[in-house]
Amino acid sequence: MTPPADRICEQNEQDPGRVAHTRQEAGSNDFLAIGPALRILQLNVEGLSAAKRSVIRDIAERHNVDVICLQETHVEADCAGRFSTVGFDLISYALHAKHGRALCARNEKI
C-alpha cells in the first residue's frame, strides 16, 4: 500500500512542500515551492477495517498528510468508530454497502 521506496521522502531530507523558497536559480527546472503545500491522501480502500485505518494513519504521518479522502469504504451501518483515524477529524461521509466514501482533515500536527 505504500509508494515505491524511490518516491518516499526520507525524514532527514528537506521537504519542498513544507519550505517556502524565496528565489529560483536561473535555468532551473526543479520544483519550486512558494509556500506550504496541501497534502492530500486519496485511496480506494475496498472496505474499511481497523487494520486499514492503522495503515492509513501510518502513511498520513510519514507524508505529513493534511486531508484524507477514502472511497469504496463499504460501510453501511452508522457506527461511531468506523471512520475514526487518530489525528484526523471526520468532515463528511456517505454510507453504502458497496461504495461509500469519507473525508477527514488533520486536527493536529501528527
Secondary structure as GFF3:
##gff-version 3
##sequence-region A 1 110
A	DSSP	three_ten_helix	5	7	.	.	.	ID=ss1
A	DSSP	beta_strand	40	44	.	.	.	ID=ss2
A	DSSP	alpha_helix	50	62	.	.	.	ID=ss3
A	DSSP	beta_strand	67	71	.	.	.	ID=ss4
A	DSSP	beta_strand	88	94	.	.	.	ID=ss5
A	DSSP	beta_strand	101	106	.	.	.	ID=ss6
###
